[in-house]
Each structure stands twice: as C-alpha cells, then as structure tokens.
Amino acid sequence: MASTNKVFISFALRDIKLRDQLLEQLNKEQTAFSFVDMPVKQSWEPAWKEECREKVTGCDGVIALITKNVVRADGQLWEIRCAYEGRMPVLLLHGDTEKLPSKLPDPVGEREIDAWTWPTISTFLNRL
C-alpha cells in the first residue's frame, strides 16, 4: 500500500475530548502524519458506512481510543471493523484511567489494548 501519511483516529462520540487530547499530543510531537476521523457517526446509514470504509482504508493505519463507551459505540466499532477487514495496522489505546468492561464487543474483543503512552504511539507510527 502506498504511504499517504494519514492516520485515522477512531473514537466513541462520548470520547471526543479524548480525541482532542490525542490530536493535541500528536501535533505537539510534530509527526509526519495528518490525522482524520469521522466526527459524525451515522452507523445506521449505508452511505455513511461506505464513506467511512473509504476514509479508513485510505489511511496508513488506525489509532482507536478504547474506553467503556466502546460497548455502545456502533460507529466506532464499524470504523475498527473496516480497518481489520482492510488488513490495516491498528493500535488500540486505553483511552482513560477507568477500568474497561470485562467483555468487549467484536472486533475489539480479545485483542490487546495498549496503554496510552508516547513511546507506544511513536513506535506504532514509525512502523507505518
């Protein structure tokens, strides 16, 4: 896949402040990437789903902020599903200090969720 220098940020709507914090951190670190997301999540709309799939798969990788809100975040789950179906690199970051539910929905399910640290993010970005 040709490099686009774009990373998709996936988040639950209730976690928009965490998305803003992540973007602030990424911009402060002056990475070589631009970051995109789908701020409006209309997971019940086929047109939204198609636009989302194109936007996600048009990036080099996905950073997904995982919090307790992922359980009810159909739009975010769709974004992550698109990334995995497109065989894209995905970094699942624990978005806050709250404990995650013991059972997370697919496609997050049994996958490893990393701590939100700059070395973790930097290592992921350097692999893209």
Buried (B, 14 or more C-beta within 10 A) or exposed (E): EEEBEBBBBBBBBBBEEBBEBBEEEBEEEEBEBEBBBBEEBBBEEEEBBEBBBEBBBEBBBBBBBBBBBBBEBBBBBBBBBBBBEBEBBBBBBBBBEEEBEEEBBEBBEEBEBBEBEEEBBEEBBEEB
